[in-house]
Amino acid sequence: MKQYNINKSLCFLFLGLCFITTQSFAQESFLLKELRIPQVAQENPGAVIPYDGHVSFPGIGRVQVGVNLPFSPFSLSEKVFNKMKQNNVIGFWFQDDPIHFGARNGKKYISLFTAVKVNGNINFQKDLLAFLVEGNDREKNEKLSFVKDDFLSVNAYLEFGVGYNREINENISFGLNVKYLTGLLNAYTNKANISLTTGENYHELLLNSDIQGKFTCVYDVFDEDVGNFRVADALWKNHGFSIDVGGRYKINDMFEISAAVLDIGQIKWKTQSYQYAISGDTFSFKGYVSDNIFEDGNNNFSEKIKDYFMELGDSLLNNFSLETKKISSYTKWLNTRFNVGFSIYASPKDRFNLNFRGIFINDVFVPSGSVSYTRNVGKWFDVVVGNTFKQSSLLNPGLGVNFTLNVFQLYALVDYTNNFIYIDRMKNVNLIFGVNFVAPLGKKFKASYMY
């Protein structure tokens, strides 16, 4: 069992997570599968792929970055703060497909693909933000809860897969993706509790903390020997497998249903695997009494809060301790997703879509849904507009386009952003773009209902 000062090792991990969060502005998408592109098979392996073959441009077959925040960091106001829920989630994700290609053989379509995926969720209680913006000028014995058991979940891994798509006829199709995974980083909490209770006066804070979880990384952040950077040796030791399954059924000329379950699988983490525990003791510091920071005229707030955070941060970090125990391995399931879709064809080129989705994060089910409209203009252009309904926000419009000029294809979409006009008010966004080279369907096999 190793024990560390929190300043050294946990700060390194925390800064790393902050880097991922800030650099990853999803591995989920609500509008992507409504476009006529080969990547629809990643959202539903049973979706129609209306090409004889495809090759993505190396490195940018699909690039996707996204984040979900409980509020915009640029427009925090008293009104926004008062409307916040007690439990709040920061979600982030990143995906890049370096290689993606496929070819048709009759009614079968076989594809090969690779991907780099990062995803994570950080959960915190409203009390944490209340403490940061209001200070600790509170009644004695008042308890503030900062985090709970589902505090942290982070995954980063490489994916190598093969996809099989089969069209029984123009009304029925199904598919399967089989993927080998190699893990890069995993961190999660199976127990987390941080709370503060004020003492006899507001200068004294009684800290109660208990965080337990597991952590693995190809770089051993807890080894003080800098020469222990053996990423190449560790890269292929965290083995895992997963599958995607899906299908679609066009009931008649007007109605179609589809369903898919994605990322059914797990990774066995072996390299530099640790079980960790974080604890803390009671400490006292000068404290900070805030005027209403949301009122105009508090021009010196930035300086006051800067000094406050520096003192608070030093106090917290010096009173936390991190204990780690190296373990041989542990197994962690992926965040399994599923989606169910229903489409209404107003015409062969116009379609209205209703989707329900869900994801399991640390055994917690998170639902969402969307409505959208898709317009196909010949073989060369698609446009889809829609709105996504999430637990933290019901109004999240999105827009996607696909240009296909002969064999060249460019697609891009902005999915479930809460504000298209004012960037500084944005708290949800999902950006996706990619470039493919596609071979149009030949005369021997042509799904005419797609055009």
Secondary structure, 3 states (H helix, E strand, C coil): CEEEECCCHHHHHHHHHHHHHHHCCCCCCCCHHHCCCHHHHHCCCCCCCCEEEEEECCCCCCEEEEEECCCCCCCCCHHHHHHCCCEEEEEEEEEECCCEEEEEECCEEEEEEEEEEEEEEEEEEHHHHHHHHHECCCCCCCEEEEECCCCEEEEEEEEEEEEEEEECCCCEEEEEEEEEEEEEEEEEEEEEEEEEEECCCCCEEEEEEEEEEEEEECCCCCCCCCCCCCHHHHCCCCEEEEEEEEEEEECCCCEEEEEEEEEEEEEEECCCEEEEEEEECCEECCCCECCCCCCCCCCCHHHHHHHHHHHHHHHHHHHEEEEEEECCCEEEECCCEEEEEEEEEEECCEEEEEEEEEEEECCEEEEEEEEEEEEEECCCEEEEEEEEECCCCCCCEEEEEEEEECCEEEEEEEECCCCCCCHHHCCEEEEEEEEEEEEECCCCCCCHHHC
